[in-house]
């Protein structure tokens, strides 16, 4: 068992895929997703994405990411921010953010304290 698995194990429940916003995609995300879906970036943008003030995000359908259908339908091609969630650096800088994310994500061990979580996260090796 890796050290990360001691305090986090993704349940692939889709909680993080729900809401009225999605993550922003960078150029690498667009390339990876287009390649996975075997379509040109222009078609990907037209069919599945939205762009506001130069920020590209996945569309929202019925309160969740367009690619959520009982699970992520583009998992191998998903954006890097989806891959890192909820183990995002911002969770280390704000106890309230940690508590909010811990309470919404069933993958984070419920008995881990903010201090222990930060200690474990900083101790992880890439």
mmCIF file of the C-alpha atoms, coordinates in Angstrom:
data_MODEL
# 
_entry.id   MODEL 
# 
loop_
_atom_site.group_PDB 
_atom_site.id 
_atom_site.type_symbol 
_atom_site.label_atom_id 
_atom_site.label_alt_id 
_atom_site.label_comp_id 
_atom_site.label_asym_id 
_atom_site.label_entity_id 
_atom_site.label_seq_id 
_atom_site.pdbx_PDB_ins_code 
_atom_site.Cartn_x 
_atom_site.Cartn_y 
_atom_site.Cartn_z 
_atom_site.occupancy 
_atom_site.B_iso_or_equiv 
_atom_site.pdbx_formal_charge 
_atom_site.auth_seq_id 
_atom_site.auth_comp_id 
_atom_site.auth_asym_id 
_atom_site.auth_atom_id 
_atom_site.pdbx_PDB_model_num 
ATOM 1   C CA . UNK A 1 1   ? 0.000   0.000  0.000   1.00 0.00 ? 1   UNK A CA 1 
ATOM 2   C CA . UNK A 1 2   ? 1.437   3.369  -0.975  1.00 0.00 ? 2   UNK A CA 1 
ATOM 3   C CA . UNK A 1 3   ? 1.670   6.140  1.566   1.00 0.00 ? 3   UNK A CA 1 
ATOM 4   C CA . UNK A 1 4   ? -1.044  8.084  -0.276  1.00 0.00 ? 4   UNK A CA 1 
ATOM 5   C CA . UNK A 1 5   ? -3.482  5.193  0.091   1.00 0.00 ? 5   UNK A CA 1 
ATOM 6   C CA . UNK A 1 6   ? -3.234  5.554  3.870   1.00 0.00 ? 6   UNK A CA 1 
ATOM 7   C CA . UNK A 1 7   ? -5.261  8.759  3.715   1.00 0.00 ? 7   UNK A CA 1 
ATOM 8   C CA . UNK A 1 8   ? -6.793  8.862  0.233   1.00 0.00 ? 8   UNK A CA 1 
ATOM 9   C CA . UNK A 1 9   ? -8.279  6.340  -2.159  1.00 0.00 ? 9   UNK A CA 1 
ATOM 10  C CA . UNK A 1 10  ? -10.423 7.549  -5.045  1.00 0.00 ? 10  UNK A CA 1 
ATOM 11  C CA . UNK A 1 11  ? -13.863 5.932  -4.892  1.00 0.00 ? 11  UNK A CA 1 
ATOM 12  C CA . UNK A 1 12  ? -14.717 7.069  -8.449  1.00 0.00 ? 12  UNK A CA 1 
ATOM 13  C CA . UNK A 1 13  ? -18.026 8.252  -7.004  1.00 0.00 ? 13  UNK A CA 1 
ATOM 14  C CA . UNK A 1 14  ? -18.345 11.387 -9.134  1.00 0.00 ? 14  UNK A CA 1 
ATOM 15  C CA . UNK A 1 15  ? -18.884 13.831 -6.275  1.00 0.00 ? 15  UNK A CA 1 
ATOM 16  C CA . UNK A 1 16  ? -16.117 16.000 -7.730  1.00 0.00 ? 16  UNK A CA 1 
ATOM 17  C CA . UNK A 1 17  ? -17.802 15.907 -11.171 1.00 0.00 ? 17  UNK A CA 1 
ATOM 18  C CA . UNK A 1 18  ? -20.964 17.598 -9.928  1.00 0.00 ? 18  UNK A CA 1 
ATOM 19  C CA . UNK A 1 19  ? -21.646 21.312 -9.621  1.00 0.00 ? 19  UNK A CA 1 
ATOM 20  C CA . UNK A 1 20  ? -22.083 24.321 -11.828 1.00 0.00 ? 20  UNK A CA 1 
ATOM 21  C CA . UNK A 1 21  ? -18.387 24.739 -12.658 1.00 0.00 ? 21  UNK A CA 1 
ATOM 22  C CA . UNK A 1 22  ? -15.709 22.477 -14.016 1.00 0.00 ? 22  UNK A CA 1 
ATOM 23  C CA . UNK A 1 23  ? -11.941 22.745 -14.185 1.00 0.00 ? 23  UNK A CA 1 
ATOM 24  C CA . UNK A 1 24  ? -10.099 24.848 -16.732 1.00 0.00 ? 24  UNK A CA 1 
ATOM 25  C CA . UNK A 1 25  ? -8.293  23.005 -19.504 1.00 0.00 ? 25  UNK A CA 1 
ATOM 26  C CA . UNK A 1 26  ? -4.826  23.930 -20.732 1.00 0.00 ? 26  UNK A CA 1 
ATOM 27  C CA . UNK A 1 27  ? -3.357  23.158 -24.175 1.00 0.00 ? 27  UNK A CA 1 
ATOM 28  C CA . UNK A 1 28  ? -2.008  19.765 -23.015 1.00 0.00 ? 28  UNK A CA 1 
ATOM 29  C CA . UNK A 1 29  ? -5.454  18.835 -21.663 1.00 0.00 ? 29  UNK A CA 1 
ATOM 30  C CA . UNK A 1 30  ? -7.056  19.705 -25.001 1.00 0.00 ? 30  UNK A CA 1 
ATOM 31  C CA . UNK A 1 31  ? -4.516  17.595 -26.906 1.00 0.00 ? 31  UNK A CA 1 
ATOM 32  C CA . UNK A 1 32  ? -4.883  14.615 -24.541 1.00 0.00 ? 32  UNK A CA 1 
ATOM 33  C CA . UNK A 1 33  ? -8.684  14.710 -24.562 1.00 0.00 ? 33  UNK A CA 1 
ATOM 34  C CA . UNK A 1 34  ? -8.923  15.180 -28.343 1.00 0.00 ? 34  UNK A CA 1 
ATOM 35  C CA . UNK A 1 35  ? -6.504  12.303 -28.853 1.00 0.00 ? 35  UNK A CA 1 
ATOM 36  C CA . UNK A 1 36  ? -8.451  10.054 -26.473 1.00 0.00 ? 36  UNK A CA 1 
ATOM 37  C CA . UNK A 1 37  ? -11.745 10.904 -28.208 1.00 0.00 ? 37  UNK A CA 1 
ATOM 38  C CA . UNK A 1 38  ? -10.095 10.618 -31.631 1.00 0.00 ? 38  UNK A CA 1 
ATOM 39  C CA . UNK A 1 39  ? -11.346 13.987 -32.848 1.00 0.00 ? 39  UNK A CA 1 
ATOM 40  C CA . UNK A 1 40  ? -9.876  17.343 -33.804 1.00 0.00 ? 40  UNK A CA 1 
ATOM 41  C CA . UNK A 1 41  ? -9.624  19.952 -31.032 1.00 0.00 ? 41  UNK A CA 1 
ATOM 42  C CA . UNK A 1 42  ? -12.071 22.203 -32.911 1.00 0.00 ? 42  UNK A CA 1 
ATOM 43  C CA . UNK A 1 43  ? -14.723 19.458 -32.825 1.00 0.00 ? 43  UNK A CA 1 
ATOM 44  C CA . UNK A 1 44  ? -14.000 18.717 -29.154 1.00 0.00 ? 44  UNK A CA 1 
ATOM 45  C CA . UNK A 1 45  ? -14.519 22.382 -28.320 1.00 0.00 ? 45  UNK A CA 1 
ATOM 46  C CA . UNK A 1 46  ? -17.718 22.605 -30.335 1.00 0.00 ? 46  UNK A CA 1 
ATOM 47  C CA . UNK A 1 47  ? -19.328 19.445 -28.935 1.00 0.00 ? 47  UNK A CA 1 
ATOM 48  C CA . UNK A 1 48  ? -18.168 19.284 -25.315 1.00 0.00 ? 48  UNK A CA 1 
ATOM 49  C CA . UNK A 1 49  ? -16.484 22.454 -24.116 1.00 0.00 ? 49  UNK A CA 1 
ATOM 50  C CA . UNK A 1 50  ? -17.321 26.060 -23.339 1.00 0.00 ? 50  UNK A CA 1 
ATOM 51  C CA . UNK A 1 51  ? -15.072 29.082 -23.489 1.00 0.00 ? 51  UNK A CA 1 
ATOM 52  C CA . UNK A 1 52  ? -15.541 32.256 -21.477 1.00 0.00 ? 52  UNK A CA 1 
ATOM 53  C CA . UNK A 1 53  ? -13.021 35.091 -21.624 1.00 0.00 ? 53  UNK A CA 1 
ATOM 54  C CA . UNK A 1 54  ? -10.399 32.702 -23.018 1.00 0.00 ? 54  UNK A CA 1 
ATOM 55  C CA . UNK A 1 55  ? -10.936 30.083 -20.273 1.00 0.00 ? 55  UNK A CA 1 
ATOM 56  C CA . UNK A 1 56  ? -11.873 26.662 -21.664 1.00 0.00 ? 56  UNK A CA 1 
ATOM 57  C CA . UNK A 1 57  ? -13.943 24.312 -19.472 1.00 0.00 ? 57  UNK A CA 1 
ATOM 58  C CA . UNK A 1 58  ? -16.112 21.259 -19.953 1.00 0.00 ? 58  UNK A CA 1 
ATOM 59  C CA . UNK A 1 59  ? -19.819 21.947 -20.431 1.00 0.00 ? 59  UNK A CA 1 
ATOM 60  C CA . UNK A 1 60  ? -22.228 21.306 -17.568 1.00 0.00 ? 60  UNK A CA 1 
ATOM 61  C CA . UNK A 1 61  ? -25.208 19.034 -18.235 1.00 0.00 ? 61  UNK A CA 1 
ATOM 62  C CA . UNK A 1 62  ? -27.899 18.545 -15.582 1.00 0.00 ? 62  UNK A CA 1 
ATOM 63  C CA . UNK A 1 63  ? -25.582 19.784 -12.837 1.00 0.00 ? 63  UNK A CA 1 
ATOM 64  C CA . UNK A 1 64  ? -22.499 17.737 -13.684 1.00 0.00 ? 64  UNK A CA 1 
ATOM 65  C CA . UNK A 1 65  ? -19.576 17.616 -16.087 1.00 0.00 ? 65  UNK A CA 1 
ATOM 66  C CA . UNK A 1 66  ? -20.620 16.616 -19.604 1.00 0.00 ? 66  UNK A CA 1 
ATOM 67  C CA . UNK A 1 67  ? -18.240 13.650 -19.397 1.00 0.00 ? 67  UNK A CA 1 
ATOM 68  C CA . UNK A 1 68  ? -19.804 12.225 -16.227 1.00 0.00 ? 68  UNK A CA 1 
ATOM 69  C CA . UNK A 1 69  ? -22.142 9.283  -16.758 1.00 0.00 ? 69  UNK A CA 1 
ATOM 70  C CA . UNK A 1 70  ? -21.982 7.168  -13.609 1.00 0.00 ? 70  UNK A CA 1 
ATOM 71  C CA . UNK A 1 71  ? -18.221 7.721  -13.836 1.00 0.00 ? 71  UNK A CA 1 
ATOM 72  C CA . UNK A 1 72  ? -15.776 9.660  -15.964 1.00 0.00 ? 72  UNK A CA 1 
ATOM 73  C CA . UNK A 1 73  ? -16.236 8.674  -19.598 1.00 0.00 ? 73  UNK A CA 1 
ATOM 74  C CA . UNK A 1 74  ? -12.893 10.247 -20.588 1.00 0.00 ? 74  UNK A CA 1 
ATOM 75  C CA . UNK A 1 75  ? -10.866 9.025  -17.602 1.00 0.00 ? 75  UNK A CA 1 
ATOM 76  C CA . UNK A 1 76  ? -7.641  8.280  -19.552 1.00 0.00 ? 76  UNK A CA 1 
ATOM 77  C CA . UNK A 1 77  ? -7.903  11.644 -21.320 1.00 0.00 ? 77  UNK A CA 1 
ATOM 78  C CA . UNK A 1 78  ? -9.188  13.801 -18.487 1.00 0.00 ? 78  UNK A CA 1 
ATOM 79  C CA . UNK A 1 79  ? -7.627  17.163 -17.539 1.00 0.00 ? 79  UNK A CA 1 
ATOM 80  C CA . UNK A 1 80  ? -4.654  17.202 -15.175 1.00 0.00 ? 80  UNK A CA 1 
ATOM 81  C CA . UNK A 1 81  ? -6.656  19.109 -12.565 1.00 0.00 ? 81  UNK A CA 1 
ATOM 82  C CA . UNK A 1 82  ? -9.192  16.293 -12.442 1.00 0.00 ? 82  UNK A CA 1 
ATOM 83  C CA . UNK A 1 83  ? -6.338  13.826 -12.031 1.00 0.00 ? 83  UNK A CA 1 
ATOM 84  C CA . UNK A 1 84  ? -4.927  15.628 -9.003  1.00 0.00 ? 84  UNK A CA 1 
ATOM 85  C CA . UNK A 1 85  ? -8.253  16.309 -7.276  1.00 0.00 ? 85  UNK A CA 1 
ATOM 86  C CA . UNK A 1 86  ? -8.746  16.445 -4.308  1.00 0.00 ? 86  UNK A CA 1 
ATOM 87  C CA . UNK A 1 87  ? -5.017  16.297 -3.517  1.00 0.00 ? 87  UNK A CA 1 
ATOM 88  C CA . UNK A 1 88  ? -4.574  19.857 -4.689  1.00 0.00 ? 88  UNK A CA 1 
ATOM 89  C CA . UNK A 1 89  ? -1.982  22.149 -3.056  1.00 0.00 ? 89  UNK A CA 1 
ATOM 90  C CA . UNK A 1 90  ? -4.714  24.585 -1.990  1.00 0.00 ? 90  UNK A CA 1 
ATOM 91  C CA . UNK A 1 91  ? -5.949  21.985 0.476   1.00 0.00 ? 91  UNK A CA 1 
ATOM 92  C CA . UNK A 1 92  ? -2.693  22.439 2.436   1.00 0.00 ? 92  UNK A CA 1 
ATOM 93  C CA . UNK A 1 93  ? -3.015  26.199 2.828   1.00 0.00 ? 93  UNK A CA 1 
ATOM 94  C CA . UNK A 1 94  ? -6.436  26.538 4.389   1.00 0.00 ? 94  UNK A CA 1 
ATOM 95  C CA . UNK A 1 95  ? -7.900  24.374 7.154   1.00 0.00 ? 95  UNK A CA 1 
ATOM 96  C CA . UNK A 1 96  ? -11.453 25.346 6.130   1.00 0.00 ? 96  UNK A CA 1 
ATOM 97  C CA . UNK A 1 97  ? -10.755 24.303 2.543   1.00 0.00 ? 97  UNK A CA 1 
ATOM 98  C CA . UNK A 1 98  ? -9.384  20.992 3.823   1.00 0.00 ? 98  UNK A CA 1 
ATOM 99  C CA . UNK A 1 99  ? -12.451 20.382 6.003   1.00 0.00 ? 99  UNK A CA 1 
ATOM 100 C CA . UNK A 1 100 ? -14.857 21.261 3.176   1.00 0.00 ? 100 UNK A CA 1 
ATOM 101 C CA . UNK A 1 101 ? -13.123 18.944 0.723   1.00 0.00 ? 101 UNK A CA 1 
ATOM 102 C CA . UNK A 1 102 ? -12.702 16.164 3.309   1.00 0.00 ? 102 UNK A CA 1 
ATOM 103 C CA . UNK A 1 103 ? -16.426 16.323 4.120   1.00 0.00 ? 103 UNK A CA 1 
ATOM 104 C CA . UNK A 1 104 ? -17.452 16.187 0.457   1.00 0.00 ? 104 UNK A CA 1 
ATOM 105 C CA . UNK A 1 105 ? -14.961 13.592 -0.809  1.00 0.00 ? 105 UNK A CA 1 
ATOM 106 C CA . UNK A 1 106 ? -15.573 10.031 0.384   1.00 0.00 ? 106 UNK A CA 1 
ATOM 107 C CA . UNK A 1 107 ? -12.049 9.082  -0.703  1.00 0.00 ? 107 UNK A CA 1 
ATOM 108 C CA . UNK A 1 108 ? -10.309 11.049 2.046   1.00 0.00 ? 108 UNK A CA 1 
ATOM 109 C CA . UNK A 1 109 ? -9.946  9.160  5.326   1.00 0.00 ? 109 UNK A CA 1 
ATOM 110 C CA . UNK A 1 110 ? -12.495 10.663 7.714   1.00 0.00 ? 110 UNK A CA 1 
ATOM 111 C CA . UNK A 1 111 ? -10.285 10.173 10.760  1.00 0.00 ? 111 UNK A CA 1 
ATOM 112 C CA . UNK A 1 112 ? -7.268  12.092 9.439   1.00 0.00 ? 112 UNK A CA 1 
ATOM 113 C CA . UNK A 1 113 ? -6.576  15.507 10.953  1.00 0.00 ? 113 UNK A CA 1 
ATOM 114 C CA . UNK A 1 114 ? -5.593  18.574 8.973   1.00 0.00 ? 114 UNK A CA 1 
ATOM 115 C CA . UNK A 1 115 ? -2.119  18.483 10.513  1.00 0.00 ? 115 UNK A CA 1 
ATOM 116 C CA . UNK A 1 116 ? -1.571  14.798 9.700   1.00 0.00 ? 116 UNK A CA 1 
ATOM 117 C CA . UNK A 1 117 ? -2.938  15.267 6.184   1.00 0.00 ? 117 UNK A CA 1 
ATOM 118 C CA . UNK A 1 118 ? -0.520  18.155 5.532   1.00 0.00 ? 118 UNK A CA 1 
ATOM 119 C CA . UNK A 1 119 ? 2.358   16.118 6.952   1.00 0.00 ? 119 UNK A CA 1 
ATOM 120 C CA . UNK A 1 120 ? 1.507   13.171 4.677   1.00 0.00 ? 120 UNK A CA 1 
ATOM 121 C CA . UNK A 1 121 ? 1.003   15.352 1.594   1.00 0.00 ? 121 UNK A CA 1 
ATOM 122 C CA . UNK A 1 122 ? 4.291   17.181 2.012   1.00 0.00 ? 122 UNK A CA 1 
ATOM 123 C CA . UNK A 1 123 ? 6.014   13.849 2.606   1.00 0.00 ? 123 UNK A CA 1 
ATOM 124 C CA . UNK A 1 124 ? 4.819   12.296 -0.674  1.00 0.00 ? 124 UNK A CA 1 
ATOM 125 C CA . UNK A 1 125 ? 7.459   11.882 -3.323  1.00 0.00 ? 125 UNK A CA 1 
ATOM 126 C CA . UNK A 1 126 ? 6.587   12.525 -6.974  1.00 0.00 ? 126 UNK A CA 1 
# 
